[in-house]
Amino acid sequence: MEISLEGKAALVTGAGPNIGSGIALALARYGAKVACNDISTDAAKACVRRIERNGGEAIAVTGDVSSEEDVKRYLGEVLETWGRIDILINNAAILGGRGLLEENLGFFNRAVTVAAAGNFLNSKHAAIAMIERGIKGSIVSILSSNAWQGAGGVIAYAFHKGGLANFVRAAAMDLAPYGIRVNSFSPTAPTPDNPELLAEWKKTGRTELRPRPQEPAGRPDWWRPGGRFDVRGMIPMGVPSTPTDIGHCVAWMCSDYARLITGCDFVVDGGARAKYWGYIPAAGNAGPVPLIPLDVTTMDEVDANG
Ligand SMILES: NC(=O)c1ccc[n+]([C@@H]2O[C@H](COP(=O)([O-])OP(=O)(O)OC[C@H]3O[C@@H](n4cnc5c(N)ncnc54)[C@H](O)[C@@H]3O)[C@@H](O)[C@H]2O)c1
């Protein structure tokens, strides 16, 4: 038995170099043609180049996921190119931010709009396109652990990821009569593994995906420090996931093997979310089996292709 997305067309929003690109590559390696969306044309094009380097077929469709005009236009480009859409991955998001006491309304509203309008508009118009063509497709929204548990310092993110958790269940109900499935995937701070991104990091000496924002100056004297994150030490199997692990799972979620799975959330987290809250995993465990890679290009090929 082989999982295949052959003959299917997919759209991945926010196909930047980390998780979006990893999922887009996975869908392509499993056989789908992939439209790579991003608000940044460079990011969308880089994702297309990565897929093509790995033998897949892809197009770049630039646009803002929260603009209905943009969404209709780039979905139209997908339909014009391939005549169909079978898979939508709602991945675009604005990460980061601040806690309740320091967040500003401008950032809060923009982050919520990108998540809310982005998931709503792309799901609505992709679903209509599927229904009109009799396609029993698959929609996956990318959430976060912040959809399910509260962390300090990310009030906008917590709000929109938590909201999307129930958006997915309700959309699953709306689209169930058409055989269209809606699920979510919750990443848990994966270790980046896109060779292009890692090469960029090496050049600039960067080691962290998203450095914490600088502490604002002049905090009031009642200010109390928040907690901290340990996203590597709390994984029962001892090893963080990668965008490639996420891609394998999302590709399977979009395959016909998952034909009756809808309204569900998935994780690939070495047991992190199943963990009793106060349980601290031991060090020195055996780890998982080796990762099955999806990017089969070398850094030389990355350099040669820009
Ligand atoms: N990186 C993590 O540790 C982590 C953990 C949990 C969940 N996630 C989720 O996974 C997804 C991808 O995360 P990532 O780490 O790859 O983030 P990222 O910031 O590297 O990529 C997000 C991409 O979305 C694009 N984008 C932002 N606003 C957009 C808009 N309005 N229209 C179109 N594109 C837009 C950005 O340009 C960027 O390329 C997000 O939904 C994020 O919340 C990430």
The ligand as a Gaussian input file, in Angstrom:
#p B3LYP/6-31G(d) Opt

LIG

0 1
 N        7.307000      27.655000      14.255000
 C        6.726000      27.158000      15.316000
 O        7.382000      26.846000      16.294000
 C        5.236000      26.918000      15.335000
 C        4.668000      26.255000      16.434000
 C        3.301000      26.021000      16.451000
 C        2.538000      26.430000      15.377000
 N        3.102000      27.073000      14.321000
 C        2.219000      27.479000      13.214000
 O        2.700000      26.935000      11.999000
 C        2.446000      27.852000      10.918000
 C        3.732000      28.207000      10.215000
 O        4.682000      28.683000      11.141000
 P        6.172000      29.052000      10.720000
 O        7.038000      28.827000      11.876000
 O        6.528000      28.390000       9.444000
 O        5.989000      30.630000      10.541000
 P        6.658000      31.660000       9.563000
 O        6.471000      33.015000      10.146000
 O        8.043000      31.215000       9.200000
 O        5.748000      31.512000       8.256000
 C        4.479000      32.101000       8.154000
 C        4.346000      32.620000       6.732000
 O        3.051000      33.229000       6.606000
 C        3.209000      34.357000       5.790000
 N        2.109000      35.284000       6.023000
 C        1.900000      36.089000       7.106000
 N        0.793000      36.828000       6.924000
 C        0.280000      36.477000       5.721000
 C       -0.851000      36.889000       4.977000
 N       -1.680000      37.833000       5.457000
 N       -1.092000      36.307000       3.779000
 C       -0.245000      35.373000       3.278000
 N        0.853000      34.952000       3.933000
 C        1.111000      35.504000       5.133000
 C        4.557000      34.954000       6.165000
 O        5.060000      35.795000       5.141000
 C        5.386000      33.696000       6.390000
 O        6.108000      33.316000       5.228000
 C        1.732000      29.049000      11.542000
 O        0.329000      28.874000      11.454000
 C        2.173000      28.979000      12.987000
 O        1.286000      29.627000      13.843000
 C        4.425000      27.333000      14.284000

